[in-house]
Amino acid sequence: MSHGKTAFVCLPCRASYKQPYDRDRPQRICPRCARPLIHAGSAFAPPPRRDRDAWRVLSVLLNAGVGFHKSCCGGQGYRPRTLREVRARLTYARRTGEPFARALVRYELPWRKP
């Protein structure tokens, strides 16, 4: 039985590659620039290469450790799509002390500080 493919992303090239995930070889290299690829997950859909803002949002998410992995029931959950949403969540995380990865996947931000 063949295994499903998962996405690996090169942020400087703004490119995504679907490849089978192999636990013995977790590190992949970009064929364009020879830098390491970031494992994005099997539910990842890349934005268009010309959409710089979407790639900036994606860069913040992946560098914070937020992936796009399928789950059994609810899907991958909320992910911000605009720089404004990212800024709001990062500001909230700084003010409250919540980890960035957790604040980035919040669907709604509380109005008051906890």
C-alpha positions as CSV (number, residue, x, y, z in Angstrom):
1,M,0.0,0.0,0.0
2,S,1.4,3.4,-0.9
3,H,1.5,6.1,1.6
4,G,0.1,9.6,1.0
5,K,2.2,12.5,0.1
6,T,3.0,15.5,2.3
7,A,4.1,19.0,1.5
8,F,7.6,20.4,1.9
9,V,8.0,24.2,1.5
10,C,11.0,26.4,0.6
11,L,10.1,29.9,1.9
12,P,12.9,31.9,0.0
13,C,11.9,30.3,-3.4
14,R,8.1,30.4,-2.5
15,A,7.8,26.9,-3.7
16,S,6.0,23.8,-2.4
17,Y,6.8,20.1,-3.2
18,K,4.6,17.1,-2.5
19,Q,6.7,14.1,-1.6
20,P,6.2,10.9,0.3
21,Y,7.1,11.3,3.9
22,D,9.9,9.0,5.0
23,R,10.8,8.9,8.7
24,D,14.3,7.7,7.8
25,R,14.9,10.9,5.8
26,P,13.0,13.7,7.4
27,Q,15.3,16.5,6.0
28,R,14.7,17.5,2.4
29,I,16.7,20.0,0.2
30,C,15.2,22.5,-2.2
31,P,16.0,21.6,-5.8
32,R,16.2,25.4,-6.7
33,C,18.3,26.9,-3.9
34,A,19.7,23.8,-2.0
35,R,18.4,25.1,1.3
36,P,16.5,22.8,3.7
37,L,12.7,22.4,3.1
38,I,10.2,22.9,5.9
39,H,7.7,20.1,6.4
40,A,4.3,21.8,6.1
41,G,1.9,18.9,6.3
42,S,-0.4,16.9,4.1
43,A,-3.3,19.4,4.3
44,F,-1.2,22.3,3.0
45,A,-2.3,24.2,-0.1
46,P,0.3,26.7,-1.3
47,P,-0.6,30.3,-2.1
48,P,0.3,31.7,-5.5
49,R,4.0,32.5,-5.9
50,R,3.3,36.2,-6.6
51,D,1.2,36.7,-3.4
52,R,4.0,38.0,-1.2
53,D,1.7,38.8,1.8
54,A,0.3,35.2,1.9
55,W,3.9,33.9,1.9
56,R,4.8,36.2,4.7
57,V,1.9,34.9,6.7
58,L,2.9,31.4,5.9
59,S,6.5,32.1,7.0
60,V,5.3,33.3,10.4
61,L,3.1,30.2,10.8
62,L,5.8,27.7,9.8
63,N,8.6,29.3,11.8
64,A,6.3,29.3,14.9
65,G,5.8,25.6,14.4
66,V,2.2,25.7,13.2
67,G,1.7,23.0,10.5
68,F,-1.1,22.0,8.2
69,H,-1.7,18.4,9.2
70,K,-4.9,16.5,8.8
71,S,-6.7,15.4,12.0
72,C,-9.3,12.7,12.3
73,C,-12.4,14.8,13.0
74,G,-12.1,18.5,12.7
75,G,-9.5,19.1,10.0
76,Q,-6.5,21.3,10.6
77,G,-8.4,24.0,12.4
78,Y,-8.1,27.8,12.0
79,R,-5.1,29.4,10.4
80,P,-4.8,33.2,9.8
81,R,-4.8,34.3,6.2
82,T,-3.8,38.0,6.4
83,L,-1.0,40.0,8.0
84,R,-3.5,41.9,10.0
85,E,-4.8,38.7,11.6
86,V,-1.2,37.6,12.3
87,R,-0.3,40.9,13.9
88,A,-3.3,40.9,16.1
89,R,-2.6,37.3,17.4
90,L,1.1,38.1,18.0
91,T,0.2,41.2,19.9
92,Y,-2.2,39.2,22.0
93,A,0.5,36.6,22.7
94,R,3.0,39.2,23.8
95,R,0.5,40.9,26.1
96,T,-0.7,37.7,27.7
97,G,2.4,35.5,27.6
98,E,0.6,32.8,25.6
99,P,3.0,30.9,23.2
100,F,3.0,32.3,19.7
101,A,2.0,28.9,18.1
102,R,-1.1,28.7,20.3
103,A,-2.1,32.3,19.7
104,L,-1.8,32.0,16.0
105,V,-4.3,29.2,15.8
106,R,-7.0,30.9,17.9
107,Y,-10.2,31.4,15.9
108,E,-11.2,34.5,18.0
109,L,-9.2,36.6,20.3
110,P,-10.7,37.4,23.7
111,W,-11.7,41.1,24.2
112,R,-10.2,41.4,27.6
113,K,-6.9,40.2,29.1
114,P,-7.3,37.0,31.1
